[in-house]
Amino acid sequence: MRNISDIIEQYLKGILHESPEGLIEIQRNDLADHFSCVPSQINYVISTRFTLEKGYLVESKRGGGGYIRIQRIELPQHLALHTHLHTTIGSTIDQTVAEGLIYQLEEARFLSKREACMMRAAISRDILLVKLPFRDEIRARIMKAMLISLLGK
């Protein structure tokens, strides 16, 4: 059974997907009422599942007429994608940024769920048992090699 965070995430992604502008504005309290949860649960979902690394831009305006705006950032296509990946990865990449990039590529359907899982396993700090900064350098090389192989189809 899915937990409330998963349900809220899927709900927000669904309405975001249906939005012609690629963005949504929500009121935290209204959403909390809709899901019968506390407003901090909404904050948790947005702050952990809608991050810049995962391809989302989040803005919030506080106050009586306040809102939270979530916008999907689209990945560039083809050649621009390779340039984007090279720039994002660079010579080093930490695990959080790498996992965010994998997530973004999976959401954009550049990677299958299986490919994304394999990549996450290969770049994990639990597997790359080397001290920093070497671990981040090795992770960047693995990421580049895997992505060149997978996206060069």
N, C-alpha and C positions, 0 to 999 in steps of 0.2 A: 504494500500500500504506500502511496506517495504521501509525503508530509506536506504541511501547509506552505512551506517555502517553495517547494516544487510546483505546487498548484498555482500560487501567485505568479511565479516566474513564467509558467506556460500561458497563463491568462494575459500577462503583459506582452509577451512575445506575440501572442495571437492578435491582439488589437494593434500592436505595432506593425505586424505583417499586413494587416488590412488597411493601414493608413496610407493614403496616396502620397502624402508628404514625407513619409518615412520617419515621422515623429509623433509622439503622443504627449499630452499634458494631462496629468492626473492630480487629484487632491488626495493626499495621504489619508486623511480621516475618512473620506468617502470610500476609499478602497478598503480600509480597515473595517468599516461597517459592512461592506459587501462580503468580506470573508470572515466576519465575526472574530477578528483578532485585534491585538493591540497595535497602535500605529508604529511602535518600534519594530514590529515584525516586518512591516512594509519597508522601513528604513534598512533593516538587515538584508532583505532580498535585493533591494536596489543597490546597496553598497557592495554586496558580494557577487552578484550575478550580472550586473549591468555596469561593468567597469570599462575603462578606455582600452585596456589590454584585450578585452573580449569583444571590442568593436562597438561600444556604446558611449555616447556623450550624454552626461546627466547634468542638468542644471536645476537649481531649486530656488524658489522665491518664497520667503517666509512672510507671515502676516495673515490678516483676515482673508484676502483673496489670493493667498499663496498657492503655488502649484509645484509639481515636479515634472520637468520636461525630460523625456528620454528620446534620444535620436540614434538611429542605427547609422554607423559609419560604414559605408560600402568599401570593400576591397577594390583596388584598381585591377583592371583586366590584363591578361596575357603578359606582354613584355614589361609593362608598368608593375605588374605583380612581382616579377622576378627582381626588379630594381627595389621595390618596396621591401621585399624579404631581405635582400642583401643589406639594405640600410638599417632595417630593424634589428637584424641579428648581429651584424658587424663582426668583430673578432671575438667578442664575448657576449654571453646572454645568461641572465640568471634564470632560475627555475620558474619563478612567477611570470616573468615576461614571456618565456618560452611556452609555458602552458596556456597563457592568454592568446598567443599567436596560433597555437594549435587549435584552440577552441574557436577562434575567429575563422580559421580556414575550414574547420568542420561545419560551422554554422552556414558558411557560404557555399558549402558542398564541393569544395576543392579537395577535401579529404573525406573518406568514408569513416564511419564510426570505428571500424576495426583498425584502419590505418592510424587514426588519431590515438587510439588506445596503445598501439604498438609504439608510437612515437613518445607518448607520455612515459611509458615504461623504460624506454631507452635513455631518456634524458633525466631521469629521476636522480636526486641527490643520494638516494638509498642504493643506487646501482653504481653511480660514478663516485666511488669512494676515494676521492683525491681531494687534497686541500685546495681552498680558494687561493689564487685566482685561476689556477689550472683547470679546476672543475668547470668553470664558466667558459673557458676557452675550448675545452673538449666538447662541452654541450653545444656550443656554436658550430663547431665542425660537424658534429653528428646531425644537427638540425639542417644545416646547409646540404649535406650529402643526401639525407633522406628526402628533403623537399625537391632537390634537383631531380632525383630519381622518380618521385611520385608525380610531380607537376610537369615533368618533361614527357608525359605520355603522348 
